[in-house]
Amino acid sequence: MEIVEPKDLKQHFSLAKRRHMELCRQKRIFNARNRIIGGDTKAWDVQVRDQKIKEATEKARHESFAAEMRQNDKTTCLLEDRERRDRKELCKAINDFQQNFQKPETRREFDLSDPLALKKDRVPRQSDNDVWNTVSGMQKFMGEDLNFHERKKFQQEQNREWSLQQQKEWKDARADQKCAEDFYMRTRLQFDETAQHLQKLENATRRAVCAAVKEFNKTQAAESAERKSLEKKQEEEDNLRLQEEERLRDRLWDRQRVEHARETLLLERQGRRQQRELRRALDCSNLGLAKEQLLQKKYMKEVYTNQPTEEYFAQFNTRSR
């Protein structure tokens, strides 16, 4: 059996760590949903749904505002048209009244500002029956009114004609006023009908918008329920895949722990065996050293225990150096 050294055990742990990191990386990569989306899809779906609801609400509100603005614009245009027609009719009535009842020639001061006064002017006196012989002209004096009856009859006839003309003009003015009032009432009724029609259109638009929002909410609720069901199913499947991976990983770790325990036991046995061998070698070495030391001591004893002879002492003090 191969003996695992401590250095090999460290490499084994490093290799196991890299394998674990590779398994985690494969788990992240092989998960298609996390790899493609890469985030909290539930929160994103909730945000997308809220954004769609907000957009639909804003769109409905803007459409309602737009319909109300269009109605206000139409009403304003109708009121402006009615005011413009009323002003036009009023100006026309004022002009007609001025032309019919306030003619320049009917004024008392017209004779003073008449541009054709000289052309219309007549000779001071044509005859005794001349109607232009006024008192201020000093052409006819008191008591000289020879055509009094004809003048009075002419004046009465003229007054009658003027009265008939004024009555006719007054009746025509009343008829014109009545026509204007009738036209105003018809126009007002038409405006009221138009306003009611616009109000009905607005109510229909609001009902349509509410129905659209309700249908949108219903669709969103159905989609959300279906999406939740699919997510739950997917989550269950993912859990089964994760549980299987967890079991495989636990088996791998159990196998690694068993192998590690076995290798540790082998290392301990190898260490004890090496210690015994080292102790045996050390004992052998110590025994050899003891033998050598014993021989050395014996040798030294033989060397240093010899007695010096006379020749040994005779070699001293024989020279100067």
Buried (B, 14 or more C-beta within 10 A) or exposed (E): EEEBEEEEBEEBEEEBEEEBEEEEEEBEEEBEEBEEEEEEBEEEBEEEBEEBBEEBEEBBEEBBEEBBEBBEEBBEEBEEEBEEEBEEBEEEBEEEEEEBEEEEEEEEEEEEEBEEEEEEEEEEEEEEEBEEBEEEEEBBEEEEEEBEEEEEEEEEEEEEEEEEEEEEEEEEBEEBEEEBEEEBEEBEEEBEEBBEEBEEBBEEBBEEBEEBBEEBBEEBEEEEEEBEEEBEEEEEEBEEEBEEEEEEBEEBEEEBEEEBEEBEEBBEEBEEEEEEEEEEEEEEEEEEEEEEEEEEEEEEEEEEEEEEEEEEEEEEEEEEE
